[in-house]
Amino acid sequence: MKKYILALGLLMSSGVLTSCEKFLDVNTDPNNPITATPNFLLPGAISQGIQQQMFTALTTSYISQYIVRRPALASTDQFYLTNGNSTNTFNYLYFYSAGNGRYVIDEGQKEGSPYYVGAGKIVLAMTMAHATDMLGDIPYSEAFQGAANYTPKYDPQEQIYATIDKLLDEGIVEMQKPASANFRPLYVTSPSISGDILYKGDVQKWIRLANSLKARQLNHLTKKGSYNPQAVLALVDKGFRATADDAQLQFEVAVAPVTGSTNIFGTTRANFASAAFSATFSTNIIKYLNGSAPGATYPGVTDPRFPIIATANSTGGDPGVGGGTPISAATGNATDFYSSWYARDLGYFEVITYHELKFIEAEAAFRAGDKGRALRAYREGIQAHMRKIGVGGSNAVPAVTFPVITQAQIDAYMASAAVAQNEGELDLKRIMEQKYIAMFLNPESWTDLRRFDFSTDIYVNLRYPNNANPVLAAKPDYKDRWPRRMLPALTEVQYNPQNVAQLFSSVGAANSDDYITKPMWWDQQ
C-alpha cells in the first residue's frame, strides 16, 4: 500500500509519484508494493475522515459546554484557543483522509469501479464540509498539487460549499450505477476485509449518507436569504431511514503497531487523566438531564438518558469556575466523565446520524410552517436517540454497567413536560434543546450554537465563562463574545504563512483572539 500517502497527503503530486516509481523500479521489493488497489485505500479514507471530527470534538465540546475543565485555568472552556487545537481538523483532511481518498477516486476510475469513485467523493465531501464549518475558508482549487504548489490559496467558504454539494451529487451518480459496472466489489472479505468498512458494500446507505450530508449543509444557511426549508426536507426524504444508517466509527482494541484505535474520550487514550486537564460534565447538560438538579430545565423530570450520558451523581460545573463532581481516589480516575456511555473505550464516534437528521427535519419543517411534520420528526428524533443509547452494556475501566431504557421509560418521558406534546407547544427552543442533548460531544452542535448566536432564549442553560478570554469578553455585542471559528492549523502557520495572513486580513482580525470571533459566510445575513 502507498503508506507514504498518509505521511505526505496534500504535498504529493502525480509528478512526484511518477518520478519515485521510475527510481524505485531499479530494485522493487515485492513485500513493500508502491501501488495499491482502491479497496486497500478506502478504509484509510473512511477511518481517518471520521477521526478528523473526533479530534475536533476535543476542542468543540468545551465551546459547546458539554464538558468543562475541573480545574479553573485559561483553556478552551474559557475561549483560549491555539493553532494546535485546529491542526488535526486540517491535517486529517489533507494529509490523511484525502491522501487516501483522492487515490481511491483515481484508481477506481482507472480500473472501472464506480462505487469506489462514489465513496471517495462522498468521503472527501464529508471531510471538507467538516473542515470548512470549523475553520472557514480552506484550500481546494490549488490543493493536492504537491511540489507544484506547497502554498495553496484558501478558497471562499461559499465556493467550498458549492464544491461539497457537487462532490456529493457526483458521488450519488456513481453509486446509482449497476453492480455489474464495477470491476471490483465495494466490500471485499477475502483474503482479508477491505473496501467499504463503513456500510459493507451497501450502496443505498452511501446514497442516503450523501443526501443526509447535503441536508445538513443546506440547513446551515438559515441566516441566508436563499435558505429554502423545502429543499432541505426534499433531501431529508432521500436521507437516512433508521439508526442502522448512521455514519460512525467503531473503536477497536489497540494491537501493535496501531495504538490509537480506542476512543479519543476513553481511559486508554487518557486525554482527561491528568488532574490539571481533566474534564467533567457541564451544568448546562446536567440541568437538561437531571430534573432534581438545582436550576433544572424541567424540574421533576429526569431524563432516562441521564445515568447513561453522565452518571447518577454528576453535579456538573460551570466554565472557568472549577470543581464539579468530587472524585474518589479509590476509582483511580481523574473524572466522572469516564463513566459516560460516550467514553467507552470500545464504543464509537458518530459523524452524522438518523436522530440528527430527524431534528434537521423538525427545524426545516417548523421554518416551512409545517408544524405537524415538525412535531413528528422532533419526537422521533428523541426516541431514536433513546433507543440507540439505551441498550445496556458495560465498560471495563472504570467498571460501569449502563441501564437499559425501557419502552415504558421512553413513553413516560415523551409524555412529560420536557417534551412538546402538540403543535402549539413546539418551537425552535424545544427542537434545538433536544437536538443538543442527542448530539452530545458532536462538533455539529457548535454550528447550531453559532447559527442561533448562542441565544439563551434557545439554550437556556448556557453560562458565559468566568474569567473568559478578555479579548472576547470585551466585545460590545453578546454574540461576538463567543468563538465563531477555529484558528488556522499550526502546520499552515508554519508552512503557508502568507495565505494564513491573508485569512486574517480578509476578516479584518487584529490578532488571533479577535480572529476567532469573526463569523463565517454561512453565519452572516
C-alpha positions as a printed Julia matrix, in Angstrom:
525×3 Matrix{Float64}:
   0.0     0.0     0.0
   1.03    3.55   -0.55
   1.8     4.16    3.11
   3.61    7.33    2.19
   0.26    8.76    1.14
  -0.65    9.06    4.83
   2.59   10.85    5.55
   2.57   13.37    2.74
  -1.07   13.76    1.66
  -1.53   17.3     0.4
   2.12   17.71   -0.57
   2.06   14.93   -3.14
   1.52   15.27   -6.85
   1.25   12.78   -9.65
   4.56   14.02  -10.97
   6.33   13.18   -7.74
   4.81    9.72   -7.7
   5.88    9.05  -11.27
   9.44   10.05  -10.54
   9.56    7.91   -7.4
   8.19    4.87   -9.19
  10.74    5.15  -12.0
  13.55    5.41   -9.48
  12.29    2.54   -7.36
  11.92    0.29  -10.42
  15.65   -0.37  -10.1
  15.1    -2.56   -7.06
  11.42   -3.38   -6.48
  10.68   -5.06   -3.14
   7.68   -7.39   -3.68
   6.97   -7.28    0.06
   6.57   -3.5     0.01
   4.41   -2.58   -3.01
   4.31    1.04   -4.11
   0.89    0.79   -5.76
  -2.45   -0.25   -4.28
  -5.92   -1.12   -5.45
  -8.76    1.12   -4.21
 -10.1    -1.47   -1.78
  -6.93   -1.1     0.3
  -7.08    2.7     0.2
 -10.74    3.28    1.02
 -10.58    2.06    4.66
  -7.97    4.71    5.46
 -10.01    7.43    3.79
 -13.09    6.47    5.81
 -11.45    5.94    9.2
  -9.2     8.99    9.03
 -12.1    11.1     7.79
 -14.19   10.17   10.8
 -11.24   10.59   13.16
 -10.87   14.15   11.85
 -14.15   15.01   13.54
 -13.31   13.0    16.63
 -10.19   15.09   17.24
 -12.11   18.32   16.63
 -14.55   17.25   19.35
 -11.76   17.52   21.93
 -11.98   21.29   21.44
 -15.57   22.0    20.42
 -17.08   20.01   23.32
 -15.78   22.72   25.65
 -17.03   25.6    23.5
 -20.44   23.92   23.26
 -20.44   23.42   27.04
 -20.94   19.7    27.04
 -17.89   19.48   29.28
 -15.81   21.89   31.33
 -12.4    21.79   32.98
 -12.42   20.51   36.54
  -9.63   22.92   37.5
 -10.1    26.57   36.54
  -7.38   27.52   34.09
  -7.02   29.61   30.94
  -8.14   26.95   28.47
 -10.68   26.03   25.83
 -13.76   26.35   28.04
 -12.71   29.97   28.64
 -12.17   30.54   24.9
  -8.39   30.43   24.82
  -7.77   28.66   21.52
  -4.47   27.84   19.86
  -3.4    26.84   16.38
  -2.72   23.4    17.81
  -6.44   22.94   18.52
  -7.04   23.04   14.75
  -4.13   21.0    13.45
  -5.87   17.62   13.36
  -9.04   19.17   11.9
  -6.94   20.37    8.96
  -4.35   17.59    8.72
  -6.76   14.68    8.91
  -8.44   16.05    5.81
  -5.44   16.94    3.67
  -2.67   14.67    4.9
  -4.66   11.56    5.78
  -8.23   11.05    4.57
  -7.93   12.9     1.25
  -4.44   11.47    0.81
  -6.1     8.08    0.51
  -9.46    9.23   -0.84
  -8.14   11.02   -3.91
  -6.29    7.85   -4.93
  -9.45    5.84   -4.33
 -11.15    8.08   -6.88
  -8.24    7.93   -9.35
  -7.7     4.18   -9.11
 -11.43    3.49   -9.19
 -11.73    5.45  -12.42
  -8.74    3.69  -13.96
  -9.93    0.16  -13.24
 -13.63    0.84  -13.8
 -15.04    0.62  -10.26
 -17.53    3.49   -9.99
 -18.62    2.54   -6.48
 -15.1     3.34   -5.24
 -15.2     6.62   -7.12
 -18.52    7.44   -5.48
 -17.38    6.5    -1.98
 -14.18    8.51   -2.43
 -16.1    11.62   -3.48
 -18.62   11.32   -0.65
 -15.88   10.91    1.98
 -13.93   13.83    0.5
 -17.06   15.99    0.64
 -17.76   14.89    4.23
 -14.28   15.82    5.44
 -14.21   19.09    3.53
 -17.61   20.02    4.96
 -16.37   19.47    8.48
 -13.15   21.39    7.89
 -14.86   24.44    6.42
 -17.54   24.51    9.12
 -14.84   24.57   11.79
 -12.19   26.69   10.02
 -13.93   28.82    7.4
 -12.09   29.27    4.09
  -9.94   26.26    3.17
  -7.76   25.27    0.18
  -9.27   23.32   -2.68
  -8.74   24.82   -6.15
  -4.97   24.91   -5.63
  -4.74   21.99   -3.18
  -3.4    18.49   -3.86
  -0.73   19.7    -6.31
   2.27   18.55   -4.32
   5.6    20.02   -5.4
   3.82   22.22   -7.92
   2.31   24.26   -5.07
   3.18   23.82   -1.41
   1.28   27.01   -0.5
  -2.25   26.7    -1.91
  -4.61   29.65   -1.59
  -7.71   29.48    0.54
 -10.99   29.38   -1.39
 -14.01   31.34   -0.08
 -16.35   29.27    2.05
 -19.27   29.91   -0.27
 -17.24   28.35   -3.09
 -16.27   25.41   -0.87
 -19.93   24.78   -0.09
 -20.7    24.62   -3.8
 -17.81   22.18   -4.3
 -19.06   19.96   -1.48
 -22.54   19.84   -3.0
 -21.08   18.98   -6.4
 -18.92   16.17   -4.99
 -21.92   14.68   -3.19
 -24.04   14.82   -6.33
 -21.27   13.16   -8.33
 -20.86   10.51   -5.65
 -24.57    9.72   -5.79
 -24.41    9.33   -9.59
 -21.56    6.82   -9.26
 -23.38    4.86   -6.56
 -26.51    4.61   -8.72
 -24.69    2.63  -11.4
 -25.32   -1.14  -11.54
 -23.05   -3.52   -9.66
 -22.16   -5.11  -12.98
 -20.42   -1.87  -13.97
 -17.79   -2.44  -11.29
 -14.55   -4.25  -11.87
 -14.23   -4.82   -8.11
 -16.83   -5.35   -5.35
 -17.16   -2.38   -3.0
 -16.74   -4.62    0.06
 -14.1    -7.35   -0.02
 -13.77  -10.05    2.66
 -11.12  -12.35    1.18
  -8.25  -12.82    1.84
  -8.92  -10.06    4.37
 -11.53   -7.38    4.91
 -11.02   -4.3     2.78
 -13.01   -1.75    0.84
 -16.17   -0.34    2.36
 -15.66   -0.69    6.11
 -18.48    1.8     6.76
 -21.52    0.16    5.13
 -20.09   -3.18    3.95
 -20.94   -2.56    0.32
 -24.49   -1.23    0.76
 -24.57    1.49   -1.9
 -28.08    2.62   -0.9
 -26.72    3.61    2.51
 -23.96    5.59    0.8
 -26.6     7.42   -1.24
 -28.61    8.12    1.91
 -25.43    9.37    3.62
 -24.74   11.78    0.75
 -28.29   13.15    0.85
 -28.18   13.48    4.64
 -24.93   15.45    4.4
 -26.5    17.66    1.72
 -29.48   18.31    4.01
 -27.19   19.2     6.91
 -25.12   21.64    4.86
 -28.18   23.27    3.32
 -29.76   23.69    6.74
 -26.7    25.65    7.87
 -27.89   28.53    5.68
 -30.75   29.63    7.94
 -29.33   33.18    8.12
 -29.2    33.49    4.34
 -32.0    34.9     2.24
 -31.56   31.91   -0.06
 -32.44   29.42    2.7
 -35.1    27.05    1.43
 -36.56   24.72    4.07
 -38.49   22.79    1.41
 -35.22   21.93   -0.32
 -33.85   20.66    3.0
 -36.95   18.5     3.5
 -36.66   17.06   -0.01
 -33.14   15.91    0.84
 -34.27   14.54    4.21
 -36.77   12.37    2.33
 -33.82   10.79    0.48
 -31.61   10.54    3.55
 -31.25    8.15    6.48
 -34.22    5.9     7.22
 -33.11    4.4    10.53
 -30.3     4.28   13.09
 -28.76    1.43   11.07
 -27.76    4.09    8.51
 -25.67    6.11   10.99
 -22.17    7.06    9.83
 -19.9     6.19   12.73
 -16.51    4.74   13.56
 -16.34    1.65   15.75
 -13.36    1.73   18.11
 -11.23   -1.38   18.46
  -8.68   -2.87   20.84
  -5.26   -1.42   20.11
  -2.97   -4.01   18.51
   0.66   -3.06   17.88
   1.81   -1.2    15.9
  -1.61    0.53   15.97
  -2.03    2.37   19.27
  -4.77    4.91   18.56
  -7.76    2.69   17.8
  -9.65    3.24   21.06
 -11.99    6.09   21.97
 -10.42    9.56   21.98
 -12.57   10.24   25.07
 -11.75    6.92   26.76
  -9.44    5.92   29.57
  -6.85    4.21   27.35
  -6.19    7.41   25.39
  -6.28    9.22   28.75
  -6.93   12.71   27.45
  -8.66   13.6    30.71
  -6.47   11.58   33.07
  -4.27   14.48   34.14
  -5.58   16.3    37.19
  -4.57   19.57   35.54
  -6.6    18.94   32.39
  -9.4    16.63   33.49
 -12.95   17.37   32.43
 -16.37   16.9    33.91
 -19.89   17.43   32.63
 -21.15   20.99   32.38
 -24.05   22.19   34.49
 -25.57   23.03   31.1
 -26.09   19.39   30.11
 -26.84   18.21   33.66
 -29.72   20.69   34.01
 -31.32   19.27   30.89
 -30.96   15.67   32.1
 -31.48   15.75   35.87
 -34.83   17.1    36.97
 -33.58   17.16   40.57
 -30.53   19.31   39.84
 -30.5    22.91   41.11
 -31.89   25.07   38.32
 -33.13   22.06   36.34
 -34.61   22.98   32.98
 -37.64   20.8    33.67
 -37.93   20.34   37.46
 -39.12   16.9    38.46
 -38.44   15.35   35.04
 -35.3    13.22   34.97
 -34.3    12.07   31.52
 -33.73    8.27   31.4
 -30.57    9.1    29.45
 -29.08   10.87   32.48
 -27.2     7.88   34.01
 -26.03    6.87   30.52
 -24.76   10.18   29.17
 -23.48   11.2    32.6
 -23.59    9.44   35.97
 -26.26    9.43   38.62
 -24.14   11.57   40.98
 -22.82   14.05   38.4
 -23.38   17.63   39.51
 -21.64   19.35   36.62
 -19.57   22.51   36.64
 -19.57   25.94   35.07
 -16.82   27.05   32.65
 -13.92   28.81   34.32
 -15.15   28.04   37.82
 -13.61   24.64   38.53
 -14.95   21.91   40.75
 -17.64   19.52   39.64
 -18.39   16.05   40.97
 -15.98   15.0    43.74
 -13.84   12.09   42.61
 -12.9     9.26   44.94
  -9.23    8.32   44.86
 -10.36    4.71   45.02
 -11.72    4.9    41.49
  -8.31    5.68   40.04
  -9.93    8.15   37.64
  -9.48   11.88   37.35
 -13.03   12.5    36.24
 -16.57   11.17   36.37
 -16.68   11.71   32.61
 -15.0     8.33   32.12
 -18.18    6.66   33.37
 -20.16    8.01   30.42
 -21.51    5.75   27.68
 -19.75    8.11   25.28
 -16.39    7.44   26.96
 -16.41    3.68   26.42
 -13.02    2.63   25.12
 -14.66    0.39   22.54
 -17.71    2.48   21.75
 -17.99    4.51   18.57
 -17.84    8.07   17.32
 -20.8     9.42   15.37
 -20.37   11.75   12.41
 -23.97   12.09   11.24
 -26.93   10.04   12.42
 -30.58    9.29   11.82
 -31.58   11.1    15.0
 -29.69   14.21   13.88
 -31.49   14.1    10.55
 -34.86   13.96   12.32
 -34.0    17.16   14.19
 -32.87   18.78   10.93
 -36.25   17.76    9.52
 -38.04   19.16   12.55
 -36.31   22.53   12.26
 -36.79   22.81    8.49
 -40.45   21.77    8.71
 -41.06   24.27   11.51
 -39.48   27.05    9.45
 -41.6    25.95    6.47
 -44.75   26.25    8.57
 -45.47   22.51    8.6
 -45.77   22.11   12.35
 -47.36   18.67   12.1
 -44.34   17.26   10.31
 -42.03   19.18   12.63
 -43.65   17.67   15.72
 -43.47   14.12   14.36
 -39.82   14.46   13.38
 -38.89   16.09   16.7
 -40.48   13.33   18.75
 -38.96   10.61   16.57
 -35.52   12.2    16.97
 -35.78   12.0    20.75
 -36.95    8.39   20.72
 -34.39    7.28   18.14
 -31.59    8.61   20.33
 -33.02    6.94   23.42
 -33.34    3.62   21.63
 -29.76    3.86   20.42
 -28.01    4.57   23.7
 -30.45    2.74   25.96
 -29.35   -0.79   25.09
 -27.37   -1.52   28.24
 -23.87   -2.93   28.12
 -20.87   -2.12   30.24
 -17.47   -0.51   30.33
 -14.42   -2.21   31.78
 -12.34    0.72   33.06
 -13.94    2.14   35.09
 -16.36   -0.71   35.75
 -19.76    0.63   34.73
 -22.97   -1.13   33.76
 -25.3     1.08   31.75
 -29.04    0.83   32.35
 -31.44   -0.26   29.65
 -34.04    2.34   28.71
 -37.36    0.55   28.57
 -40.26    1.46   26.31
 -42.2     2.42   29.43
 -39.48    4.93   30.33
 -39.48    6.31   26.81
 -43.26    6.68   26.88
 -43.18    8.39   30.28
 -40.53   10.87   29.18
 -42.31   11.58   25.92
 -45.44   12.42   27.91
 -43.55   14.71   30.31
 -43.13   18.48   30.45
 -39.66   18.13   28.9
 -41.2    17.25   25.52
 -43.62   19.27   23.4
 -46.94   17.44   23.33
 -48.61   19.25   20.48
 -48.0    21.73   17.69
 -48.85   24.66   19.94
 -46.07   23.75   22.39
 -43.44   23.22   19.71
 -40.95   25.95   18.93
 -37.3    26.23   17.92
 -36.18   26.17   21.56
 -37.82   22.78   22.08
 -36.32   21.39   18.9
 -32.8    22.66   19.48
 -32.54   21.69   23.15
 -33.45   18.08   22.36
 -31.09   18.1    19.41
 -28.37   19.43   21.73
 -28.88   16.52   24.14
 -28.92   13.91   21.37
 -25.79   15.35   19.72
 -23.65   15.03   22.86
 -19.97   15.78   22.05
 -20.61   16.14   18.29
 -18.86   19.22   16.79
 -22.01   19.93   14.77
 -23.58   21.32   17.95
 -21.15   24.24   17.8
 -22.5    25.01   14.34
 -26.03   25.07   15.75
 -24.99   27.35   18.61
 -23.42   29.76   16.14
 -26.49   29.71   13.89
 -28.59   30.75   16.89
 -25.97   33.26   18.16
 -25.59   31.37   21.46
 -29.0    32.69   22.45
 -30.06   31.89   25.99
 -33.64   32.06   24.73
 -32.86   28.85   22.83
 -30.12   27.35   25.02
 -31.36   28.39   28.44
 -28.55   26.83   30.48
 -25.58   28.4    28.69
 -23.24   30.23   31.05
 -20.69   32.73   29.83
 -17.33   31.53   31.2
 -15.88   33.02   34.34
 -12.63   34.83   33.51
 -13.16   34.28   29.8
 -10.56   35.37   27.26
 -10.61   39.16   27.78
 -10.48   39.95   24.06
 -13.76   38.11   23.55
 -15.34   39.18   26.84
 -14.82   42.87   25.97
 -16.84   42.71   22.73
 -19.88   45.03   22.94
 -22.27   42.55   21.32
 -23.02   39.37   23.3
 -22.99   37.15   20.25
 -19.45   38.32   19.37
 -18.12   37.19   22.73
 -18.24   33.54   21.68
 -15.81   31.73   19.33
 -17.21   31.6    15.79
 -14.28   29.8    14.11
 -11.12   27.89   14.95
  -7.66   29.27   14.23
  -5.71   28.12   11.15
  -3.8    24.87   11.71
  -0.3    25.1    13.14
   1.13   23.35   10.08
  -0.35   26.1     7.88
   1.04   28.85   10.11
   4.45   27.27    9.7
   4.41   26.34    6.0
   1.78   28.55    4.36
   2.12   31.81    6.33
   1.31   34.23    3.5
  -2.09   32.69    2.86
  -2.78   32.48    6.59
  -2.02   36.19    6.83
  -4.5    36.76    4.01
  -7.15   34.94    6.04
  -6.69   37.36    8.92
  -6.76   40.33    6.56
  -9.91   39.16    4.78
 -11.96   39.18    8.01
 -10.28   42.26    9.5
  -8.87   40.46   12.51
  -6.44   42.37   14.71
  -4.97   39.24   16.32
  -5.67   35.55   16.88
  -8.16   36.12   19.69
 -10.04   38.63   17.57
  -9.95   36.26   14.57
 -11.92   33.53   16.32
 -14.83   35.95   16.92
 -15.36   36.61   13.2
 -18.49   34.95   11.79
 -18.21   32.72    8.74
 -20.03   33.15    5.44
 -23.0    30.98    6.45
 -23.07   32.67    9.87
 -23.98   36.1     8.44
 -27.11   37.62    6.96
